[in-house]
């Protein structure tokens, strides 16, 4: 199995709501595997966590889109604690999903199931992170388990019967619309995701989670500038998302001041041409000079 795959086998109760019911959840917060808190958000009048669980009950697959760090994986992990996660990449092969033969110490071979096979066989939800990085010839493997045929055929094991999909199996995927190197999803695969959801950073949630107000204000200010730039035909301006804001919060919790946390945010900007504007916004909000983190003289 690919080392980027994480398998959790903790059962999750997914109550079935009546048709037309507002899918709420008693939990005000959810704890992700990394210990971070997830606060449920509104999704078309429903709790997002409860809605995703209901969609899973109905067998309606979901595709999440949003900027890196905006909370796509956080939502997936909050909704499904027993998630099988696959980090997709351009060098993936069919074996990364289905499994492969591994050498044994005695010179023989043993079969190791891949994440798709495990999820199907054990009836677990599977999360395909950055699915548009997956080569198209690999993604076609998903077709048979997402269109009602409910089986996985392993060509590398022609002597074995197809793996039948057990109840509880579900496919949830995400992608970053502006990711470099990302491929367009085929129409055949896109059509298998019945629900497409855009995920953006919830800045109010960032405040509740303890991110300093000044840092949230920096991000919100950059969102306005980014929207303005897109409105004039540009690509937008880099904006810190929830992941970067939570990391900045951890810096302040560790004893670093806001100036240092802001410098860390500036250093995370992936677009060099955006750095001067990000610095200007930081300096305007904080009222101090902000520079990217770099080593100086000996202390």
Order of alpha helices (4+ residues) and beta strands (2+ residues): beta-beta-beta-beta-beta-alpha-beta-alpha-beta-alpha-beta-beta-alpha-beta-alpha-alpha-beta-beta-beta-alpha-beta-alpha-alpha-alpha-alpha-alpha
